[in-house]
């Protein structure tokens, strides 16, 4: 059986403001080439679309549950768009639970989804980690920074890229933050716990070329979480 790779594609990479066409075109090419050698699941994040929806619901007095639901809806909207961008038949639809996803994956080597069933304090990163655990796969998080840094590289030019970190140390780092729907960190608290408990090799990166290099067993820029 082909090795399974679960890719969490951040919404910030899909539609940061306008659709990130050149990035997605390159991403599509790399994924389609590598789907001959791997089983690939792409889990789309909600990004700015989700945060705009969540903030509006919050301002209108909506509770955290409603904020989470509208965030999931945004991830599914991004996933449906991406499935059409890849040329998928609309009749396939977007999996909304793990059983449907597994059924699709038995029929083809590439499946695209957004958030699955609602669970408290969970983002698309946690969904990706759960899928990786279920499918015994590796987990790649494609986000808008090149990996995990010592501090926020967007604010601090002297931030250093952490090329390798253990599951336990990453878990401690992630859990210094309080959860909120639509939060923006390289990997959420729920996902950090799942990958640690299940010893899931996880890679954080930004560039599509680095994703291609990783899948090809070549040198890449990013952060590896394991050990």
Buried (B, 14 or more C-beta within 10 A) or exposed (E): EEEBBBBBBBBBBBBBEEEBEEBBEBBBEBBBEBBEEBBBBBBBBBBBBBBBBBBEBBEEEBEBEBBBBBBBBBBBBBBBBBBEBBEBEEEBBBBBEBEBBBEBBEEEBBBBBBBBEEEEBBBBBBBBBBBBBBBEBBBBBBBBBBBBBEEEBEEEEEBEBBEEBEBEBBBEBBBEEEBBBBBBBBBBBBBBBBBBEBEBBBBBBBBBBBBBBBBEEEEBBBBBBBE
